[in-house]
């Protein structure tokens, strides 16, 4: 069986998280035939966690981790930087759903945060790690109703939260845009590209990393062989951690089940001292919209503000220049509504990144073909979902048993979607309808 890799990570705009970091050391591309005990495809959160955990559990095995671009450049370094501990169902009106499933998701998310915290602290990874929770904000009645439903869901889960009125929201954010809010204490906020790069630089010695090495073809067999422009990587066991890019692997039953949905962000220049004084509020906070289709906002400790909204269905897993131009304009409108006092502040960076979603929130976890293991599809929980999926797929592949493995194994298989062009028409129509419903929350 041959798997063709036609769709590979592209530039997709200028990612502010990555471009504000110092230049990394030179990469080590794959330039020969290399044989290993394990190969992990994709160095995002899932791939990094899988490679690390395999190395921890099998210190005498050789693990190869291969990435098409630089570590931190791809989707894992392009998200909003929330390590969410609570349910975060983007298909839901208020992020929550079935109580038992939500409780299990909390267990997975918090285990991911605990695992990541230990790594960050042990290695001193500088990623602006902030255990400050997250805000949920609402601007209009519809958003307030969604916020009330979220609060009710949290109460049903016995989770702590604090409700904030308009005055309290303005005291935190500096803007009078939000009429109600909620603070949930368990979320961790990070600079995502810095975290991912730090994870890549602190892997165990038995992990060999190949960057700038896009895989063009995978020959499934014993061993599996991954071919790049300049080399070949062979291993009897393969972990797929390339998320939305795996949607092209129809032979493995993934095509038509996982959806590449792009979302977009923009990052301002740093505010000057006068602008900070005019804005007021706290110097660092992160806000998730009450409506999942609304606008996420982060104010960074360095004075920059990040705006994230807009969703598009991109089956080729890349964002066009026209899409980036349109969403930049949308971000400017969203920024202006929230921060009219900062009318002279422009964006330095605008970028897109691929989410990997399924229609029913399921994920293809486990051994999906002989010697091929899937840690794919985080359904909008990239930081925590990717971390725990990568850690657990290593344990699953080695035959381990645990309560967390029982939870993730019980999650549903991804639903089968209708064929194209019906799929594209349906997804794009649903996204447009949900964005229209979000209204001013966008």
C-alpha positions in Angstrom: 0.0 0.0 0.0 1.3 3.4 -1.0 0.1 6.6 0.8 0.7 9.8 -1.3 1.3 13.0 0.6 0.0 15.6 -1.8 -0.9 18.2 0.8 1.9 19.5 3.0 2.2 22.4 5.4 2.4 25.8 3.7 3.3 29.3 4.9 -0.4 30.2 5.5 0.5 33.8 6.5 3.1 35.1 9.0 2.6 33.5 12.4 3.3 36.0 15.0 4.0 33.5 17.7 6.8 31.9 15.6 8.2 35.1 14.1 8.6 36.9 17.4 10.9 34.1 18.7 14.7 34.2 18.2 16.0 32.4 15.1 16.4 28.6 15.8 19.6 26.7 15.2 20.0 25.2 11.7 17.7 22.3 11.0 18.8 18.7 10.4 16.9 17.4 7.3 16.7 13.7 6.4 19.4 13.2 3.7 20.0 9.5 3.7 18.4 6.1 4.5 17.8 5.9 8.2 16.4 2.9 10.1 14.7 3.2 13.5 12.5 1.2 15.8 9.8 3.8 15.6 8.9 6.7 13.4 6.6 9.5 14.4 5.2 11.6 11.5 4.5 15.2 12.6 6.2 17.2 15.3 3.2 19.0 16.8 2.0 18.4 20.3 0.9 14.8 19.6 4.0 13.9 17.8 6.3 15.4 20.4 4.5 13.8 23.2 4.5 10.4 21.4 8.2 10.5 20.7 9.0 11.6 24.2 6.8 9.0 25.9 8.2 6.2 23.6 11.7 7.3 24.5 10.9 7.3 28.2 9.3 3.9 28.2 11.9 2.3 25.8 15.2 4.0 26.4 17.1 1.5 24.4 14.9 1.9 21.3 15.6 4.4 18.5 12.8 6.9 17.7 12.8 9.1 14.6 10.6 12.2 14.6 10.1 13.8 11.2 8.5 17.2 10.4 7.9 18.9 7.1 8.9 22.4 8.3 10.5 23.7 11.5 9.2 22.6 14.9 6.8 25.3 16.1 6.1 26.6 12.6 3.0 24.4 12.0 -0.4 24.2 13.4 0.7 23.4 16.9 2.4 26.8 17.1 -0.5 28.6 15.5 -3.3 28.2 18.0 -4.4 30.7 20.6 -2.2 29.2 23.4 -5.0 28.0 25.8 -4.3 24.7 27.5 -8.0 24.1 28.3 -8.9 21.8 31.2 -12.6 21.9 30.7 -14.9 20.5 28.0 -14.5 22.5 24.7 -16.9 21.1 22.2 -16.9 23.4 19.2 -20.1 21.7 17.9 -21.9 22.7 21.0 -23.7 26.0 21.7 -22.0 26.4 25.1 -18.9 24.0 24.9 -20.5 21.4 27.2 -22.6 18.3 26.5 -23.1 14.8 28.0 -22.0 14.9 31.6 -20.1 11.6 31.7 -18.3 12.4 28.5 -17.4 15.9 29.8 -16.0 14.4 33.1 -13.9 12.1 31.1 -12.6 14.9 28.9 -11.7 16.9 32.0 -9.6 13.9 33.2 -7.8 13.7 29.9 -7.2 17.5 29.7 -5.9 17.8 33.3 -3.6 14.8 32.8 -2.2 16.5 29.8 -1.6 19.8 31.7 0.1 17.9 34.6 2.4 16.0 32.1 3.3 19.2 30.3 3.8 21.2 33.5 6.4 18.7 34.7 8.3 18.8 31.4 8.3 22.7 31.3 9.5 23.0 34.8 12.1 20.2 34.6 13.7 21.6 31.5 13.1 25.3 32.2 11.2 25.8 28.9 10.5 29.6 28.4 7.0 29.7 27.0 5.3 32.4 29.1 3.5 29.6 31.1 0.7 31.3 33.0 -1.7 29.4 35.3 -4.2 32.2 35.3 -7.3 30.5 34.0 -9.5 31.8 31.2 -12.3 34.3 30.8 -15.5 33.6 28.8 -17.1 36.9 27.6 -20.4 37.8 26.2 -21.4 41.1 24.4 -25.1 40.6 23.7 -28.2 38.7 24.9 -27.5 35.7 22.8 -23.9 35.4 24.1 -25.2 36.0 27.7 -27.6 33.1 27.3 -24.7 30.8 26.0 -22.7 32.0 29.0 -25.5 31.1 31.4 -25.8 27.6 29.8 -22.0 27.1 30.2 -22.2 28.2 33.9 -25.1 25.7 34.4 -23.0 23.0 32.7 -20.0 23.7 35.0 -22.3 23.6 38.0 -23.5 20.2 36.9 -19.9 19.1 36.7 -19.1 20.5 40.2 -16.5 22.8 38.6 -15.6 26.1 40.1 -16.1 29.4 38.3 -16.7 33.0 39.1 -19.3 35.2 37.3 -18.3 38.7 36.4 -20.6 41.7 35.5 -19.8 44.3 32.9 -17.8 46.5 35.4 -15.7 43.6 36.5 -15.1 42.5 32.9 -13.9 46.1 32.0 -11.6 46.1 35.1 -9.8 43.0 33.6 -10.0 43.7 29.9 -10.0 47.5 29.8 -13.0 47.5 27.4 -16.7 48.1 28.0 -17.5 45.7 25.1 -18.4 42.7 27.3 -21.6 42.8 29.3 -21.1 39.6 31.2 -18.3 37.1 31.8 -17.1 34.1 33.6 -13.7 33.1 34.9 -12.7 29.4 35.0 -9.5 28.9 37.0 -7.9 25.7 35.6 -6.7 26.8 32.1 -3.0 27.4 31.5 -2.0 30.0 28.9 1.3 29.8 26.9 3.1 31.1 23.9 2.4 28.1 21.8 5.3 28.3 19.3 7.8 28.8 22.2 6.3 25.8 24.0 6.5 23.5 20.9 10.0 24.6 20.1 11.1 24.0 23.7 9.6 20.6 23.7 11.5 19.7 20.5 14.8 20.9 21.9 14.5 18.9 25.1 13.6 15.4 23.8 15.5 12.4 25.2 18.7 11.4 23.5 17.2 8.4 21.8 14.9 10.6 19.7 16.4 11.7 16.4 14.7 14.8 14.9 14.5 15.5 11.2 13.1 19.0 10.3 12.5 20.6 6.8 11.8 17.0 5.6 8.4 16.8 3.9 7.3 13.2 3.4 6.1 12.6 -0.2 5.1 9.0 0.1 4.6 6.3 2.7 5.1 2.6 1.7 3.1 0.6 4.2 4.7 -2.7 5.0 7.3 -4.3 7.2 9.1 -2.0 7.6 7.1 1.1 6.7 9.1 3.4 4.5 8.7 7.2 4.4 10.3 8.9 1.4 11.4 12.5 1.3 13.1 14.5 -1.5 16.5 13.6 -0.1 16.1 10.5 2.0 14.2 7.5 3.3 13.1 6.6 6.8 12.3 2.9 7.6 10.7 1.6 10.8 8.4 -1.3 11.7 6.1 0.9 13.7 4.7 4.3 12.6 2.8 6.8 14.7 0.6 9.2 12.7 0.5 12.6 14.3 0.1 14.8 11.3 -3.5 15.7 12.1 -5.5 17.4 9.3 -2.9 16.3 6.7 -3.9 12.7 7.4 -7.3 13.3 5.8 -5.7 12.4 2.5 -5.0 8.9 3.6 -8.1 7.2 2.2 -6.6 3.7 2.3 -6.4 4.0 6.1 -10.1 4.9 6.3 -9.4 8.5 7.2 -10.6 10.4 4.1 -14.1 11.6 4.6 -14.0 11.2 8.4 -11.6 14.0 9.6 -12.2 17.6 8.4 -9.4 20.2 7.8 -11.0 23.4 9.2 -8.8 26.5 9.2 -9.0 29.2 11.8 -7.1 32.5 11.8 -5.4 34.9 14.1 -3.7 38.3 14.1 -1.2 39.8 16.5 -0.8 43.5 17.0 2.4 45.4 17.5 3.3 46.0 21.2 1.3 48.8 22.8 3.3 51.8 24.0 3.1 53.1 27.5 0.4 55.7 26.6 -1.7 53.1 24.9 -1.5 50.8 27.8 -2.6 53.6 30.1 -5.5 54.5 27.9 -6.6 50.8 27.7 -6.2 50.0 31.4 -7.2 46.6 32.6 -4.8 43.8 33.6 -1.6 43.3 31.6 -2.2 39.6 30.7 -5.5 37.8 30.2 -7.1 35.4 27.7 -10.8 35.4 26.7 -12.8 32.7 24.9 -16.1 33.9 23.4 -19.4 32.6 25.0 -20.4 31.6 21.5 -17.8 29.1 20.1 -17.9 30.9 16.7 -17.1 34.3 18.3 -13.8 36.0 18.8 -11.0 34.8 21.1 -8.8 37.6 22.5 -5.5 37.4 24.4 -3.5 40.3 25.9 0.1 39.3 26.2 2.5 40.4 28.9 4.6 42.0 26.2 1.8 44.4 25.3 0.6 42.7 22.2 -3.1 41.7 21.6 -4.1 38.6 19.7 -7.4 38.3 17.9 -8.7 35.0 16.6 -11.8 34.2 14.7 -13.2 33.0 11.3 -13.4 29.4 10.2 -13.1 28.0 6.6 -13.2 24.5 5.2 -9.9 24.0 3.3 -9.7 20.4 2.1 -6.3 21.1 0.5 -5.0 22.1 4.0 -3.7 25.5 3.0 -5.0 29.1 3.3 -5.1 31.3 0.2 -3.9 34.9 0.0 -7.6 36.0 -0.5 -8.7 34.2 2.6 -5.9 35.7 4.7 -6.8 39.2 3.4 -10.5 38.8 4.2 -9.9 37.5 7.7 -7.4 40.3 8.4 -10.2 42.7 7.6 -12.5 40.8 9.9 -10.0 40.9 12.7 -9.6 44.6 12.3 -13.3 45.0 12.7 -13.4 42.8 15.7 -10.5 44.6 17.2 -12.1 48.0 16.6 -15.3 47.0 18.2 -13.5 45.9 21.4 -10.8 48.4 21.5 -12.0 51.7 19.9 -9.5 53.6 22.2 -6.6 51.8 20.3 -7.6 53.0 16.7 -4.0 53.6 15.7 -2.8 50.1 16.7 -2.4 47.8 13.7 -1.6 44.1 13.2 2.0 43.0 12.7 1.1 39.4 11.8 -1.9 37.5 10.4 -1.9 33.7 9.9 -4.0 30.6 9.5 -3.7 27.2 10.9 -5.5 23.9 10.5 -7.8 22.3 13.0 -8.6 18.7 12.7 -12.3 18.1 13.5 -14.8 15.3 13.2 -18.6 15.7 12.8 -19.3 13.7 16.0 -16.3 14.7 18.1 -14.8 11.2 17.8 -11.2 10.5 17.0 -9.3 7.6 15.2 -7.2 6.5 18.2 -5.1 3.3 18.3 -3.7 0.8 15.8 -5.6 1.6 12.6 -3.5 -0.8 10.4 -0.7 -3.3 11.2 2.1 -1.3 12.9 0.4 2.0 12.2 -0.9 3.9 15.3 -3.1 7.0 15.2 -2.9 10.0 17.6 -4.9 12.1 15.2 -7.7 14.7 15.5 -7.9 16.9 18.6 -11.3 18.5 17.8 -10.2 22.0 18.8 -8.2 21.0 21.9 -4.8 21.1 20.2 -2.6 21.8 23.2 -4.2 19.4 25.8 -5.8 17.0 23.3 -2.6 16.6 21.3 -0.4 16.2 24.4 -2.6 13.5 25.9 -3.2 11.7 22.6 0.5 11.5 21.9 1.4 10.3 25.4 -1.4 7.7 25.4 -0.7 6.4 21.9 2.8 5.5 23.0 1.4 3.6 26.0 -1.3 2.0 23.9 1.2 0.8 21.3 3.3 -0.8 24.0 0.3 -2.7 25.4 -0.1 -0.7 28.6 -3.3 -0.4 30.5 -4.7 2.6 32.5 -7.8 4.4 33.3 -6.9 7.2 30.9 -6.4 4.7 28.1 -9.8 3.2 28.9 -11.3 6.7 28.5 -9.7 7.5 25.2 -10.3 4.0 23.8 -14.1 4.5 24.5 -14.4 7.7 22.5 -16.4 7.2 19.4 -15.0 6.5 15.9 -15.2 9.5 13.6 -18.5 9.7 11.8 -18.5 9.1 8.0 -19.2 12.2 6.1 -21.1 12.6 2.8 -18.9 12.7 -0.4 -17.8 15.8 -2.1 -19.1 18.2 -3.3 -22.0 17.7 -0.8 -19.5 17.6 2.1 -17.9 21.0 1.1 -21.3 22.6 0.6 -22.6 21.3 3.9 -19.6 22.3 6.0 -19.3 25.8 4.4 -23.0 26.4 4.8 -22.9 25.3 8.4 -19.9 27.6 9.2 -21.5 30.6 7.5 -24.8 30.0 9.4 -23.0 29.7 12.8 -20.9 32.8 12.2 -24.1 34.7 11.3 -25.7 33.5 14.4 -22.7 34.6 16.5 -23.5 38.2 15.4 -21.7 40.8 17.5 -19.8 38.1 19.5 -17.7 37.7 16.3 
